[in-house]
Amino acid sequence: MTLLNDIGEALVEQTLSYVADAKSPIDGLGKFKGLSKDYKKLKLEETGSGDANLDLTGSMISSIDYKVIGDKLEIGVYGQDAAKADGHNQFSNGTKSNLPLRRFLPAEGQEYTSQIKNIIDDTIRFYKAENLNVTEKKLSEIETKSELYDFLRLEIGDYSRAKLKQAVLNSELSAMLDDLDMLDLL
Amino acid sequence: MIKPKITTKNLLQLDRYLKSIPDQFSKRQFRDKVAIILETMVKVKIDKGLSPVKGYRNFAKYKDPKKYPAGLKQSNKPNLKLEGDLMRDYKAYEHPTANAVTVGIHNSASELSKQKAQTHNFGNSKLGVVMRRFIPQGQDVFTQDVMNAIKKAIAEVLGIAIKQKGKGK
Protein backbone atom coordinates (compact mmCIF):
# COMPACT_ATOMS: atom_id res chain seq x y z
CA MET A 1 0.00 0.00 0.00
CA THR A 2 1.28 3.47 -0.74
CA LEU A 3 1.79 6.03 1.99
CA LEU A 4 -1.30 7.98 0.94
CA ASN A 5 -3.39 4.82 1.15
CA ASP A 6 -2.03 4.14 4.65
CA ILE A 7 -2.83 7.69 5.74
CA GLY A 8 -6.28 7.60 4.16
CA GLU A 9 -7.14 4.35 5.91
CA ALA A 10 -5.76 5.70 9.20
CA LEU A 11 -7.96 8.80 8.93
CA VAL A 12 -11.05 6.66 8.29
CA GLU A 13 -10.13 4.40 11.25
CA GLN A 14 -9.71 7.38 13.57
CA THR A 15 -12.88 9.07 12.36
CA LEU A 16 -14.87 5.92 13.09
CA SER A 17 -13.25 5.62 16.50
CA TYR A 18 -13.99 9.20 17.52
CA VAL A 19 -17.55 9.08 16.21
CA ALA A 20 -18.16 5.82 18.10
CA ASP A 21 -17.34 7.84 21.24
CA ALA A 22 -19.74 10.61 20.15
CA LYS A 23 -16.76 12.96 19.66
CA SER A 24 -15.60 15.02 16.73
CA PRO A 25 -12.19 14.09 15.26
CA ILE A 26 -11.78 17.76 14.37
CA ASP A 27 -9.56 19.90 16.55
CA GLY A 28 -11.50 22.15 18.90
CA LEU A 29 -14.95 20.64 18.39
CA GLY A 30 -14.97 18.13 21.24
CA LYS A 31 -17.97 15.99 22.14
CA PHE A 32 -21.03 15.90 19.91
CA LYS A 33 -24.15 17.55 21.28
CA GLY A 34 -26.46 15.01 22.91
CA LEU A 35 -29.59 13.71 21.24
CA SER A 36 -33.03 15.20 21.75
CA LYS A 37 -35.10 13.44 24.40
CA ASP A 38 -37.45 11.83 21.88
CA TYR A 39 -34.78 10.71 19.46
CA LYS A 40 -32.64 9.38 22.31
CA LYS A 41 -35.55 7.21 23.41
CA LEU A 42 -36.04 5.90 19.88
CA LYS A 43 -32.34 5.19 19.40
CA LEU A 44 -32.11 3.45 22.74
CA GLU A 45 -34.96 1.13 21.75
CA GLU A 46 -33.50 0.42 18.33
CA THR A 47 -29.81 0.13 19.16
CA GLY A 48 -29.37 -0.14 22.91
CA SER A 49 -27.45 3.15 22.90
CA GLY A 50 -28.69 6.70 23.40
CA ASP A 51 -25.30 8.22 22.46
CA ALA A 52 -24.99 10.80 19.68
CA ASN A 53 -22.63 8.53 17.72
CA LEU A 54 -24.27 8.98 14.31
CA ASP A 55 -25.01 5.28 14.27
CA LEU A 56 -28.63 4.22 13.94
CA THR A 57 -28.40 1.80 11.05
CA GLY A 58 -24.66 2.17 10.49
CA SER A 59 -25.19 3.03 6.83
CA MET A 60 -23.66 6.50 6.88
CA ILE A 61 -20.61 5.75 8.98
CA SER A 62 -19.94 2.66 6.88
CA SER A 63 -19.79 4.97 3.87
CA ILE A 64 -16.95 7.06 5.25
CA ASP A 65 -14.09 6.44 2.87
CA TYR A 66 -11.08 8.03 1.23
CA LYS A 67 -9.79 8.50 -2.30
CA VAL A 68 -6.24 9.06 -3.52
CA ILE A 69 -6.33 11.52 -6.40
CA GLY A 70 -2.84 11.99 -7.79
CA ASP A 71 -0.74 13.17 -4.87
CA LYS A 72 -3.76 14.30 -2.84
CA LEU A 73 -6.03 12.55 -0.40
CA GLU A 74 -9.77 13.10 -0.14
CA ILE A 75 -11.91 11.81 2.72
CA GLY A 76 -15.67 11.92 2.73
CA VAL A 77 -18.99 10.12 2.63
CA TYR A 78 -19.79 8.94 -0.86
CA GLY A 79 -22.95 7.60 -2.40
CA GLN A 80 -26.48 7.75 -1.08
CA ASP A 81 -25.51 8.76 2.46
CA ALA A 82 -23.66 11.90 1.34
CA ALA A 83 -26.68 14.12 1.98
CA LYS A 84 -27.15 12.67 5.46
CA ALA A 85 -23.48 13.35 6.17
CA ASP A 86 -23.89 16.92 4.99
CA GLY A 87 -26.72 17.37 7.46
CA HIS A 88 -24.31 16.55 10.27
CA ASN A 89 -21.25 18.34 8.87
CA GLN A 90 -23.16 21.33 7.48
CA PHE A 91 -20.80 22.10 4.61
CA SER A 92 -23.43 23.05 2.04
CA ASN A 93 -24.40 26.70 2.03
CA GLY A 94 -27.71 26.21 0.28
CA THR A 95 -29.34 23.61 2.51
CA LYS A 96 -30.37 24.53 6.02
CA SER A 97 -29.95 21.60 8.35
CA ASN A 98 -32.15 21.20 11.41
CA LEU A 99 -29.56 18.99 13.03
CA PRO A 100 -27.01 20.28 15.53
CA LEU A 101 -23.50 20.46 14.11
CA ARG A 102 -21.81 17.09 14.55
CA ARG A 103 -18.84 17.51 12.27
CA PHE A 104 -16.69 14.47 11.54
CA LEU A 105 -14.99 15.71 8.38
CA PRO A 106 -12.74 18.79 8.48
CA ALA A 107 -13.91 21.91 6.69
CA GLU A 108 -11.42 24.12 4.87
CA GLY A 109 -9.01 25.55 7.41
CA GLN A 110 -9.83 22.96 10.06
CA GLU A 111 -7.48 20.26 11.28
CA TYR A 112 -7.74 16.88 12.89
CA THR A 113 -7.01 16.55 16.61
CA SER A 114 -3.38 16.42 17.68
CA GLN A 115 -3.82 12.75 18.60
CA ILE A 116 -4.79 11.96 15.01
CA LYS A 117 -2.06 14.18 13.59
CA ASN A 118 0.50 12.35 15.72
CA ILE A 119 -0.66 9.00 14.33
CA ILE A 120 -0.24 10.32 10.78
CA ASP A 121 3.14 11.81 11.62
CA ASP A 122 4.33 8.50 13.08
CA THR A 123 3.03 6.66 10.01
CA ILE A 124 5.00 8.96 7.71
CA ARG A 125 8.15 8.64 9.80
CA PHE A 126 8.06 4.81 9.87
CA TYR A 127 7.25 4.71 6.15
CA LYS A 128 10.19 6.93 5.25
CA ALA A 129 12.60 4.82 7.28
CA GLU A 130 11.26 1.60 5.75
CA ASN A 131 11.71 3.02 2.24
CA LEU A 132 15.14 4.55 2.58
CA ASN A 133 17.57 3.82 -0.20
CA VAL A 134 20.96 3.82 1.46
CA THR A 135 24.17 2.10 0.48
CA GLU A 136 26.59 0.48 2.90
CA LYS A 137 29.28 2.66 1.35
CA LYS A 138 27.41 5.78 2.43
CA LEU A 139 26.83 4.43 5.93
CA SER A 140 30.44 3.39 6.36
CA GLU A 141 31.47 7.04 5.91
CA ILE A 142 29.64 7.89 9.15
CA GLU A 143 31.82 7.78 12.22
CA THR A 144 29.96 9.41 15.08
CA LYS A 145 26.50 9.44 16.64
CA SER A 146 26.07 13.08 15.60
CA GLU A 147 26.93 12.32 11.99
CA LEU A 148 24.49 9.42 11.97
CA TYR A 149 21.61 11.50 13.31
CA ASP A 150 22.42 14.38 10.95
CA PHE A 151 22.24 11.87 8.11
CA LEU A 152 18.96 10.41 9.37
CA ARG A 153 17.43 13.88 9.71
CA LEU A 154 18.29 14.59 6.08
CA GLU A 155 16.82 11.31 4.93
CA ILE A 156 13.79 10.86 7.19
CA GLY A 157 12.97 14.32 8.49
CA ASP A 158 13.68 16.77 11.27
CA TYR A 159 12.66 14.58 14.20
CA SER A 160 14.14 14.08 17.63
CA ARG A 161 16.81 11.42 18.05
CA ALA A 162 14.36 9.24 19.95
CA LYS A 163 11.85 9.32 17.10
CA LEU A 164 14.52 8.69 14.46
CA LYS A 165 15.83 5.74 16.47
CA GLN A 166 12.31 4.28 16.72
CA ALA A 167 11.91 4.51 12.96
CA VAL A 168 15.31 3.03 12.16
CA LEU A 169 14.89 0.09 14.54
CA ASN A 170 11.80 -0.92 12.57
CA SER A 171 13.53 -0.81 9.21
CA GLU A 172 16.08 -2.74 7.17
CA LEU A 173 18.50 0.10 7.88
CA SER A 174 18.97 -1.38 11.35
CA ALA A 175 20.26 -4.58 9.74
CA MET A 176 22.77 -2.58 7.68
CA LEU A 177 23.95 -0.77 10.81
CA ASP A 178 24.21 -4.15 12.55
CA ASP A 179 26.32 -5.57 9.72
CA LEU A 180 28.65 -2.56 9.94
CA ASP A 181 28.77 -2.85 13.73
CA MET A 182 27.27 0.62 14.05
CA LEU A 183 24.17 -0.13 16.11
CA ASP A 184 25.71 1.45 19.19
CA LEU A 185 25.74 4.82 17.38
CA LEU A 186 21.92 4.86 17.53
CA MET B 1 -15.28 -33.34 15.92
CA ILE B 2 -13.47 -30.83 13.75
CA LYS B 3 -10.72 -29.09 15.69
CA PRO B 4 -10.76 -25.38 14.99
CA LYS B 5 -7.51 -23.75 13.92
CA ILE B 6 -5.95 -21.38 16.36
CA THR B 7 -6.04 -17.85 15.11
CA THR B 8 -2.81 -16.15 15.97
CA LYS B 9 -0.45 -13.80 14.34
CA ASN B 10 3.25 -13.36 14.74
CA LEU B 11 4.19 -9.80 15.42
CA LEU B 12 7.92 -9.78 15.16
CA GLN B 13 10.50 -11.93 13.49
CA LEU B 14 13.69 -10.57 14.92
CA ASP B 15 15.85 -12.90 12.87
CA ARG B 16 14.81 -11.03 9.79
CA TYR B 17 16.56 -7.90 10.97
CA LEU B 18 19.26 -8.15 13.53
CA LYS B 19 21.87 -10.87 13.94
CA SER B 20 23.95 -9.58 16.80
CA ILE B 21 21.48 -9.08 19.62
CA PRO B 22 18.85 -11.86 19.74
CA ASP B 23 20.21 -13.13 23.06
CA GLN B 24 19.70 -9.73 24.67
CA PHE B 25 16.25 -9.16 23.23
CA SER B 26 13.65 -9.84 25.90
CA LYS B 27 10.64 -11.59 24.39
CA ARG B 28 8.97 -11.31 27.76
CA GLN B 29 9.31 -7.53 27.84
CA PHE B 30 7.97 -7.29 24.31
CA ARG B 31 5.13 -9.68 25.15
CA ASP B 32 4.22 -7.52 28.15
CA LYS B 33 4.16 -4.36 26.03
CA VAL B 34 2.03 -6.02 23.37
CA ALA B 35 -0.33 -7.25 26.10
CA ILE B 36 -0.84 -3.63 27.18
CA ILE B 37 -1.50 -2.61 23.57
CA LEU B 38 -4.06 -5.42 23.31
CA GLU B 39 -5.91 -4.22 26.40
CA THR B 40 -5.71 -0.46 25.84
CA MET B 41 -6.10 -0.27 22.08
CA VAL B 42 -7.20 -3.49 20.36
CA LYS B 43 -9.93 -4.56 22.79
CA VAL B 44 -11.12 -0.96 23.18
CA LYS B 45 -11.73 -0.84 19.42
CA ILE B 46 -13.57 -4.16 19.50
CA ASP B 47 -15.73 -2.92 22.35
CA LYS B 48 -16.77 0.01 20.16
CA GLY B 49 -17.81 -2.33 17.38
CA LEU B 50 -14.70 -1.57 15.32
CA SER B 51 -12.33 -4.09 13.82
CA PRO B 52 -8.73 -3.68 15.02
CA VAL B 53 -7.62 -5.15 11.68
CA LYS B 54 -6.69 -2.75 8.91
CA GLY B 55 -9.28 -2.43 6.19
CA TYR B 56 -12.19 -4.05 8.03
CA ARG B 57 -13.42 -0.87 9.77
CA ASN B 58 -16.86 -1.31 11.41
CA PHE B 59 -18.05 -4.75 12.40
CA ALA B 60 -21.15 -5.72 10.45
CA LYS B 61 -24.34 -5.08 12.38
CA TYR B 62 -26.66 -7.87 13.45
CA LYS B 63 -29.28 -8.74 10.83
CA ASP B 64 -32.10 -8.28 13.29
CA PRO B 65 -30.88 -5.99 16.08
CA LYS B 66 -33.84 -6.74 18.33
CA LYS B 67 -33.74 -10.49 17.85
CA TYR B 68 -30.19 -10.54 19.14
CA PRO B 69 -29.36 -9.37 21.81
CA ALA B 70 -33.04 -9.89 22.87
CA GLY B 71 -32.15 -9.36 26.48
CA LEU B 72 -29.15 -11.67 26.23
CA LYS B 73 -26.65 -8.89 25.72
CA GLN B 74 -25.88 -5.37 26.90
CA SER B 75 -26.66 -3.68 23.61
CA ASN B 76 -26.91 -4.57 19.96
CA LYS B 77 -23.41 -3.32 19.29
CA PRO B 78 -21.50 -6.13 17.60
CA ASN B 79 -18.55 -6.09 20.02
CA LEU B 80 -18.00 -9.86 20.22
CA LYS B 81 -18.88 -9.76 23.88
CA LEU B 82 -21.57 -11.73 25.63
CA GLU B 83 -19.94 -13.06 28.77
CA GLY B 84 -16.44 -11.81 28.01
CA ASP B 85 -14.63 -15.15 27.84
CA LEU B 86 -13.49 -14.69 24.22
CA MET B 87 -11.89 -11.33 24.95
CA ARG B 88 -10.30 -12.69 28.11
CA ASP B 89 -8.63 -15.39 26.02
CA TYR B 90 -7.36 -12.89 23.42
CA LYS B 91 -3.79 -12.52 24.59
CA ALA B 92 -0.16 -12.03 23.65
CA TYR B 93 2.19 -15.01 23.97
CA GLU B 94 5.89 -15.59 23.67
CA HIS B 95 6.57 -17.89 20.75
CA PRO B 96 8.18 -21.04 22.19
CA THR B 97 11.00 -21.19 19.64
CA ALA B 98 11.11 -18.28 17.21
CA ASN B 99 12.06 -14.75 18.22
CA ALA B 100 8.46 -13.69 18.05
CA VAL B 101 5.40 -12.79 20.04
CA THR B 102 2.05 -14.03 18.81
CA VAL B 103 -1.39 -12.60 19.49
CA GLY B 104 -4.65 -14.45 19.39
CA ILE B 105 -6.50 -17.31 21.00
CA HIS B 106 -3.90 -19.75 22.19
CA ASN B 107 -3.94 -23.56 22.25
CA SER B 108 -4.40 -23.38 26.00
CA ALA B 109 -7.72 -21.49 25.68
CA SER B 110 -11.04 -23.32 25.95
CA GLU B 111 -12.44 -25.14 22.91
CA LEU B 112 -15.39 -22.78 23.01
CA SER B 113 -13.16 -19.69 22.74
CA LYS B 114 -11.27 -21.24 19.84
CA GLN B 115 -14.53 -22.08 18.09
CA LYS B 116 -15.90 -18.56 18.66
CA ALA B 117 -12.66 -17.01 17.40
CA GLN B 118 -12.80 -19.07 14.22
CA THR B 119 -16.48 -18.24 13.68
CA HIS B 120 -16.08 -14.49 14.17
CA ASN B 121 -12.77 -14.17 12.32
CA PHE B 122 -13.93 -16.04 9.22
CA GLY B 123 -17.73 -16.01 9.49
CA ASN B 124 -19.94 -19.10 9.39
CA SER B 125 -22.77 -19.18 6.89
CA LYS B 126 -24.28 -22.31 8.46
CA LEU B 127 -24.61 -20.50 11.79
CA GLY B 128 -25.61 -17.25 10.06
CA VAL B 129 -22.61 -15.41 11.49
CA VAL B 130 -20.90 -12.86 9.26
CA MET B 131 -17.17 -12.30 9.36
CA ARG B 132 -16.02 -9.89 12.03
CA ARG B 133 -12.26 -9.99 11.84
CA PHE B 134 -10.60 -9.22 15.12
CA ILE B 135 -7.30 -11.12 14.85
CA PRO B 136 -5.11 -10.38 11.82
CA GLN B 137 -4.75 -13.35 9.50
CA GLY B 138 -2.38 -14.03 6.61
CA GLN B 139 -1.28 -10.68 5.21
CA ASP B 140 -3.55 -8.71 7.56
CA VAL B 141 -2.07 -6.18 9.92
CA PHE B 142 -3.59 -4.25 12.78
CA THR B 143 -4.89 -0.70 12.23
CA GLN B 144 -2.28 2.00 11.78
CA ASP B 145 -2.37 3.36 15.34
CA VAL B 146 -1.91 -0.15 16.77
CA MET B 147 0.93 -0.93 14.35
CA ASN B 148 2.63 2.33 15.30
CA ALA B 149 2.34 1.40 18.99
CA ILE B 150 3.77 -2.07 18.31
CA LYS B 151 6.68 -0.56 16.37
CA LYS B 152 7.41 1.78 19.28
CA ALA B 153 7.39 -1.22 21.63
CA ILE B 154 9.78 -3.09 19.33
CA ALA B 155 12.12 -0.10 19.25
CA GLU B 156 12.04 0.24 23.04
CA VAL B 157 12.90 -3.40 23.70
CA LEU B 158 15.50 -3.46 20.92
CA GLY B 159 17.06 -0.30 22.35
CA ILE B 160 17.48 -2.01 25.72
CA ALA B 161 19.00 -5.05 24.01
CA ILE B 162 21.49 -2.93 22.10
CA LYS B 163 22.57 -1.14 25.28
CA GLN B 164 23.03 -4.47 27.06
CA LYS B 165 25.11 -5.81 24.19
CA GLY B 166 27.24 -2.68 24.38
CA LYS B 167 27.87 -3.33 28.08
CA GLY B 168 28.91 -6.86 27.22
CA LYS B 169 25.90 -8.55 28.90
Boltz contact constraints between the chains, C-beta under 6 A:
constraints:
  - contact:
      token1: [A, 10]
      token2: [B, 144]
      max_distance: 6.0
  - contact:
      token1: [A, 13]
      token2: [B, 143]
      max_distance: 6.0
  - contact:
      token1: [A, 16]
      token2: [B, 50]
      max_distance: 6.0
  - contact:
      token1: [A, 20]
      token2: [B, 48]
      max_distance: 6.0
  - contact:
      token1: [A, 47]
      token2: [B, 76]
      max_distance: 6.0
  - contact:
      token1: [A, 48]
      token2: [B, 75]
      max_distance: 6.0
  - contact:
      token1: [A, 48]
      token2: [B, 76]
      max_distance: 6.0
  - contact:
      token1: [A, 49]
      token2: [B, 75]
      max_distance: 6.0
  - contact:
      token1: [A, 58]
      token2: [B, 61]
      max_distance: 6.0
  - contact:
      token1: [A, 62]
      token2: [B, 58]
      max_distance: 6.0
  - contact:
      token1: [A, 119]
      token2: [B, 145]
      max_distance: 6.0
  - contact:
      token1: [A, 122]
      token2: [B, 148]
      max_distance: 6.0
  - contact:
      token1: [A, 123]
      token2: [B, 144]
      max_distance: 6.0
  - contact:
      token1: [A, 126]
      token2: [B, 151]
      max_distance: 6.0
  - contact:
      token1: [A, 166]
      token2: [B, 152]
      max_distance: 6.0
  - contact:
      token1: [A, 166]
      token2: [B, 155]
      max_distance: 6.0
  - contact:
      token1: [A, 169]
      token2: [B, 155]
      max_distance: 6.0
  - contact:
      token1: [A, 169]
      token2: [B, 158]
      max_distance: 6.0
  - contact:
      token1: [A, 170]
      token2: [B, 151]
      max_distance: 6.0
  - contact:
      token1: [A, 170]
      token2: [B, 154]
      max_distance: 6.0
  - contact:
      token1: [A, 174]
      token2: [B, 17]
      max_distance: 6.0
  - contact:
      token1: [A, 175]
      token2: [B, 17]
      max_distance: 6.0
  - contact:
      token1: [A, 178]
      token2: [B, 18]
      max_distance: 6.0
  - contact:
      token1: [A, 178]
      token2: [B, 20]
      max_distance: 6.0
  - contact:
      token1: [A, 183]
      token2: [B, 162]
      max_distance: 6.0
  - contact:
      token1: [A, 184]
      token2: [B, 166]
      max_distance: 6.0
